[in-house]
């Protein structure tokens, strides 16, 4: 058995939650625990979880917040593993996901690892294709992440001490939907993410609510909020001055995105004239 805690945030996902849990329990490298972190579900999710006959499964109660960062942070606090792996309740892992990730992380000497995924688009009748062809190497650096979020939350396996250094997921309401990206950027100032260019999970997605790859004023606004949050975190934690390059690059990207947002707004106004 590994020293991995699995954290699954959920809210009223009774129809598919069990599939996510089973995919974690059936790993070839078994986790020490699977924490189901509820966000105030009003369906019978709790009963479904309690019916799973496995001592590793724990139900973590919580009030409804509508913010995925809150149940995830609750799970991080309760977790006992050296590593934590995040799994959204509508996604599923392939059986060798954790085993392949631990091997690759150890090979690369990094404290975080992620992978590609099989993407199921809800509006396309669950037709699965590989999510992206990013043509990345064996790792993802802070500088690459600053340009675009290559990382799927349900693919991440990361050491808990790194997450704690980052103060977990930001619970700032303006980051809902991007709270994971904010955490990966913080983490990448401590360690690169080892990357496996192979789909190790099933990722269910709806483009209507996806930020990945979209070009809109909303995208620019949310990217600006991510960068703003990162800059505040660096100042609040008395960020190591020897790594000042991360802060400088973040500031440059922040002002670049502000300019791009303004250009987008001007273009929208002119199109209505």
N, C-alpha and C positions, 0 to 999 in steps of 0.2 A: 504493500500500500504506500502511496505517496504522502507528502506533507502538504497537500493542496486542499484549500477550502473553496467550494463553489458557491457563488452568490447569485441568486435568482430573484430579482425584484418582480413583483406581480401586482396586478389589479384587475379583478374580474376576467380572468383568462381560464375559466374552468374547462373549456373545451379543448385547449391545447397545452395547458400547464403541465399535465402529467407526461406528455411526450418529451418536454424539455428535461424534466426531472429524470425520467428513465434514461435519456441519452447521457446524462451525467453519471448515473449509477452504473451504466454498462461500459464505462471506459476500460480499456486494457490496462491503464495505469489508474487504479481506483482512487478517488479523492477520499480524504478522511471525514468529510462532512459536506452536506448539501443544504445550504441555508435558504429557505424560501422567505423572502422579506416582503411582507404584505404592505400594501399602501391603502388599507381600509376597504378591502373587497366586500361587496354586498351579496355575492353569489355563494356557492358552496365550495369555494376553492379550499378552504381550511379543512373541510371534511375529506375532500379528495386527497389532500396531502397526508392527513392523519391515517388514511386507509392504506398507504404505502408501507409495506412491512419491511422497513429497513431502518436500523437504529441511526444511520448516518444522516437521515433526513430530519431537519428541524424547521418548525414553523416559527417565524419571528413576527409577532403582532405589531401593527402600526396603524395610526390614523391616516385618513386620506389626505394627501398633499397635492397630488397631480404633478409632482416633481420627482423624476426618477432618481435624482441624486440622494434624496432623503432615505428611501429604503436601502439603496446601495450602501450608503455610509453606515446605516444601522448594521448591515451585514458585515461590513469591514470591522466594525467595533466588536461584534460578537465572534468573529472568526478566530480559529485557533491555529490555522496552518501557517507555514512559512511563506507559502505562495497563495495568492487569491486569483481565482478565475471567474470572470463575469459571463453570465449567460442570461439573455433576455428571455422572458417566458414564452415568446412566440417563435423562438429559434430552437435549433437542435444541433448537437454535436455529432460528428461521425466518431465511431468507436475508438480510433487511435489518436484522437485530437490531443489529449493531454500528454500521452507518451511521446509523440513526435515533437511536441513543443518543448518538453523538458530536455530531451536529447539535443535539440537544436540550440536552445538557450545555453546549455552547458558547453556545447561545442564552440559557440561564439563568445562565451564569457560575459553575457549580458544578463541583467536582472529583469528583463521583460521580453515577451515574445508574442507575436501575432501571426495571422495567416490569411490566406484568401478564403473565399466562401462560394457556395452555390447559392445564387440569388433567385428567390421566388417572388415574382411581382404579383401582388394581390389582384391588380386590375387585368392581368393577363392569364387568369385561370391557373395560377401556380405553375407556370411553365419555367422550369429551372435552367439557368445558365450560369456559367462562372461569372462572378460579380464584376471584376475589373481585370484588365491586363495592364497593370501599372509598369511592368518591365523593371521592377526594383531588383536590387541585389539581395544579399543575405541579411541585410539590416536596414533600418530606417533611422535616420538621424534627426536631431532637432531642426536642422536647416531644411530638410526635406518636408518635415511635418508643418513647418511654418507656412509653406506654400499651399499645401492641401492636406486634409485629413485622410490619410490612406487607411486608417485603422478602424475596423469594425469592432464595436464594443464586445460582442459575444465571442470574438476570436482572441481576446487578450488574456494572457497569463502573466502575472507580475508579482514580484516579491512584496510582501505586505509592508516591510520597512520602507520601501520606496514610496508606496501609497501614503504612508503616515507622514513621511517627510513633505509630501505634497499637500497635506491636510485633507486628503480624500477628495471627493467630488465637490465642486463648488455648488452651493445651494442657492446662489443668486438667481432670482426668477428670470432675469434677462438672458440667462444661459440655458434655459430649458430647451432641450434638443441639441445642445452643443456642449453640455457639461462634460461629456466624455472627452471631446476634443481638447477642452481646457486642461483636463487631467493629463492626457498623453503629452501635451506640450511641457507641462511642469515636470513630468517624469523623465522626459527626454533630455532635461538639463542634468540629470544624474546618470542616465544610462541610455544607450541606443536600444531600439526595439529589434531583436532578432526577428527576421521575417521568413516565413515559409511560403513559397510561391506555389501553394497547393491548397485546394479547397478542403478545409477540415470541419466545416459546419454548413448547415442550411440556414440561410439568412432570409427572413421574410420581410419584404419591403413594399412600400407604396409610394411611388414617385410623387404623388400629390403632397406628401409630408416629408419628402427627402430633401436634405440640404446638399448632399454630396453631388458636386458637379453642376449645381444649378447656378444660373447667372441672373440675379435679380437684386433689386434694392434691399429686399429682405435678407438675402444672402450677405450682402455687404454689411448691413447693420449687425447681423449676428456674428460675422467674422470680426468686426470692430469690437463687439462686446467680449469676445474670446480674448482678443489681444489686450483689451483694457483690464480684464480680470487677471491676465498673466503678469502685466506690469505691476498692478497693485500687489499681487502675491510676492513678487520679487522684492518690492520695497518693504512690505510688512514682515517678511522673514529675514530681513537684513541680508539679502542675497549676496553670496560670495563675490567680492569685487574681482577676483581672479577670473571669474566667468562673465565679466561685464559684456563680452561680445554678444551673449544671448539677449541681454537687456537692450543693447544698442540695436540689434537686428529686429527685435520685437517692436521697438519704437518706430523704426523706419517702415516696417510693414503696416503699423497702425496708421501712420500718416498717409501712406500709399492708398490704403483702403478707404480712408476718409475722402481722398481726392477722387477715387473711382466711384464712390457713392454719389458725390456731387455731380460728376459727369453723367451718371445714370439719371439723376434727377433732372438735370438740364435737358437731356435727351427726351425724357418723358414729357416735359413741359412744351418743348418745341414741336413734338409730334402732334400736340393738340391745337396748335395754332393754325 
